[in-house]
Amino acid sequence: MFILKKLVSAALLPPYSLFLLTLWGIWLMHRRQRAGRRVAVASLLALMLMSMPLVGKRLLRTLEDAAPLPAAAAPLRQSLASAQAIVVLGGGSYPAAVEYGGDTVNGYSLQRVRYAARLQRLTGLPLLVTGGAPFGGRPEAASMAEALEGEFAVKPRWVETASRDTAENALYSAQLLRAAGITRVALVTHAWHLPRARELFVAQGLTVIAAPTGFANDSPSLLEDLLPHPAALTESSFALREWLGRLWNRR
């Protein structure tokens, strides 16, 4: 089921979905030239639009429903006063990183780990890192724990390495936390990923305090936000994947 979900997701999301639509439009031109041309042109225009940072970031912001926690220490501690632990979700790996001697956290995981470390130092709450290795290699949580200890001097209490996706993050984390008598957690992940993650953790019987990071902020330059960029296409794909995932969870 996991592999099937990944294949279906890849087929439905850009860039693969738009590539397939373009091919279909080209094929259709041999039978219905005008309709085929419209499909192909529309697909290419959609690809260009989704490659604009302005579009990618706005798509991500449609998902950001949780306000950031206060930046100042005292109000932040007050916001997390009812939490019993901090849970940080893996965001991917940087494989075979020769400068680090092997697999380590990628940029998304590092953003989450950095924020989780800040929350832990300010509150003293125990920390759980969660993320497996769905396609082989080193589990994300192992790399996250190493980064937390080696770069932020924070040692996680729990390292969950079996999960392959966000649903399993929630399932296996909840098992570890319930065994420790913990039911209220601060959940750290990207702001656009938080709504789906929160739904899944709540479904496991946990009370969740949102601790979002990595907000989709605009560039200071409007021109930069209008110029197509591969990273913007990734952002658009992430946003559509999250909406697709939320629909899947509610089926």
C-alpha positions in Angstrom: 0.0 0.0 0.0 2.9 2.4 0.8 4.5 1.9 -2.6 1.1 2.2 -4.3 0.4 5.5 -2.6 3.8 6.9 -3.6 3.2 5.9 -7.3 -0.3 7.3 -7.4 0.9 10.5 -5.7 3.7 10.9 -8.2 1.3 10.4 -11.2 -1.2 13.0 -9.8 1.3 15.7 -8.8 3.6 18.0 -10.9 5.8 17.7 -12.7 4.9 14.2 -13.7 1.1 14.9 -14.0 1.8 17.9 -16.3 4.3 15.9 -18.3 1.7 13.2 -18.9 -0.9 15.7 -19.8 1.4 17.3 -22.3 2.1 13.9 -23.9 -1.6 13.2 -24.0 -2.2 16.6 -25.7 0.4 15.8 -28.3 -1.1 12.4 -29.0 -4.6 13.9 -29.1 -3.5 16.4 -31.8 -3.3 13.5 -34.3 -7.1 12.9 -33.8 -8.5 16.3 -32.6 -5.8 18.9 -33.4 -7.5 21.9 -31.7 -8.3 20.0 -28.5 -4.9 18.4 -28.3 -3.2 21.7 -28.8 -5.2 23.2 -26.0 -4.4 20.4 -23.6 -0.6 20.6 -24.4 -0.5 24.4 -24.1 -2.5 24.4 -20.9 -0.2 21.9 -19.4 2.9 23.9 -20.3 1.4 27.1 -18.9 0.5 25.3 -15.7 4.0 24.1 -15.4 5.3 27.6 -15.9 2.9 29.0 -13.3 3.7 26.4 -10.7 7.4 27.1 -11.2 7.0 30.7 -10.0 7.9 31.3 -6.4 4.9 33.6 -6.1 2.5 30.7 -6.9 4.3 28.0 -5.0 4.4 30.0 -1.8 0.8 31.0 -2.1 -0.2 27.4 -2.6 1.7 26.5 0.6 0.1 29.4 2.5 -3.3 27.9 1.8 -2.3 25.2 4.2 -0.7 27.3 7.0 -3.6 27.5 9.5 -1.5 27.7 12.8 0.0 30.9 14.1 3.7 30.8 15.0 4.6 30.5 18.7 5.9 33.6 20.3 9.5 34.3 19.6 10.3 35.7 23.1 11.2 33.1 25.7 8.7 33.9 28.5 5.5 33.9 26.3 6.8 30.8 24.4 7.2 28.9 27.6 3.6 30.0 28.6 2.3 28.7 25.2 3.8 25.3 25.8 3.0 25.1 29.6 0.5 22.2 29.1 2.8 20.2 26.8 4.5 17.1 28.2 6.9 16.4 25.3 8.0 17.8 22.0 7.7 15.7 18.8 9.6 16.7 15.7 8.8 15.0 12.3 11.5 14.1 9.8 11.5 16.0 6.5 13.9 13.9 4.5 17.6 12.9 4.3 20.7 14.1 2.5 22.0 10.7 1.4 25.7 9.8 1.1 26.9 13.2 2.4 30.6 12.7 2.0 31.4 15.9 4.0 29.5 14.3 7.0 30.7 10.7 6.4 27.3 9.4 5.3 23.6 10.1 5.4 22.5 13.2 7.4 19.5 15.5 7.6 18.4 17.5 4.6 17.4 21.2 4.7 13.8 20.5 5.6 14.7 18.2 8.5 17.4 20.7 9.7 14.8 23.5 9.9 12.6 21.3 12.1 15.4 20.0 14.2 16.8 23.5 14.8 13.4 24.8 16.0 12.8 21.7 18.1 16.2 22.2 19.8 15.2 25.8 20.6 11.9 24.8 22.2 13.6 22.0 24.2 16.3 24.3 25.6 13.7 26.9 26.6 11.2 24.4 28.2 13.2 21.4 29.2 10.6 19.1 27.8 11.7 15.6 26.6 12.0 15.3 22.8 10.9 12.6 20.4 12.3 12.5 16.8 10.4 10.4 14.3 11.3 9.2 10.8 12.3 6.0 9.2 14.0 5.0 5.9 11.2 4.1 3.5 13.6 3.7 0.6 16.6 2.3 2.4 19.6 4.0 3.9 19.8 5.5 7.4 16.6 6.3 9.2 15.8 10.0 9.3 15.3 10.0 13.0 18.8 8.6 13.5 20.3 11.5 11.5 18.0 14.0 13.4 19.2 12.7 16.7 22.8 13.0 15.7 22.3 16.6 14.5 20.5 17.5 17.7 23.2 16.1 19.9 26.3 17.1 17.8 25.2 20.5 16.7 22.6 21.7 19.2 23.7 19.8 22.4 20.1 18.4 22.8 19.7 14.7 23.4 16.3 13.2 22.3 14.6 10.8 24.8 12.9 8.8 22.0 14.2 8.0 18.5 11.5 6.4 16.4 13.0 4.9 13.2 10.3 2.5 11.8 7.8 5.0 10.3 7.6 5.5 6.5 5.2 8.4 6.2 3.3 10.9 8.4 0.6 8.5 9.3 3.1 6.1 10.7 5.0 9.0 12.4 1.8 9.5 14.3 1.1 5.8 15.0 4.5 4.8 16.3 5.1 8.1 18.1 1.8 7.7 20.0 2.8 4.2 21.1 6.0 5.4 22.6 4.4 8.4 24.2 1.5 6.5 25.7 3.9 4.0 27.2 5.5 7.0 29.1 2.1 8.4 30.1 2.3 11.3 27.7 -0.8 12.6 25.9 -0.1 16.3 25.2 2.6 17.2 22.8 4.1 20.2 21.0 4.3 19.1 17.3 7.2 20.5 15.3 7.0 20.5 11.5 6.7 22.9 8.6 3.7 25.2 8.8 2.3 23.8 5.6 2.7 20.2 6.8 1.2 20.8 10.2 -2.5 20.6 9.4 -2.3 17.1 8.0 0.2 15.9 10.7 -2.0 17.4 13.4 -5.0 15.5 12.2 -3.1 12.2 12.2 -1.7 12.8 15.7 -5.1 13.8 17.1 -6.5 10.6 15.5 -4.1 8.6 17.7 -5.6 10.2 20.8 -2.9 12.9 21.4 -3.6 16.5 22.3 -1.5 18.6 19.9 -0.1 22.1 20.5 1.0 23.4 17.1 4.7 24.4 16.9 5.1 25.4 13.2 8.3 26.4 11.5 9.5 27.0 7.9 6.7 29.4 6.9 6.3 30.1 3.2 7.4 33.8 3.2 7.7 35.9 0.1 11.0 37.1 -1.3 11.9 40.8 -0.7 12.0 41.1 -4.5 8.7 40.7 -6.5 10.8 40.1 -9.6 12.5 37.1 -7.9 9.1 35.8 -7.0 7.9 36.0 -10.6 10.9 34.2 -12.2 10.4 30.5 -12.6 12.6 28.3 -10.4 12.8 24.6 -9.8 12.4 25.1 -6.1 9.1 26.8 -6.6 7.9 23.8 -8.6 8.8 21.6 -5.6 6.8 24.0 -3.3 3.8 23.7 -5.6 4.1 19.9 -5.6 4.4 19.9 -1.8 1.2 22.0 -1.4 -0.8 19.8 -3.8 0.5 16.7 -2.1 -0.6 18.0 1.3 -4.1 18.7 0.0 -4.2 15.3 -1.6 -3.1 13.7 1.6 -5.7 15.5 3.7 -8.4 14.2 1.2 -7.0 10.7 1.6 -7.1 10.9 5.4 -10.8 11.9 5.3 -11.9 9.1 2.9 
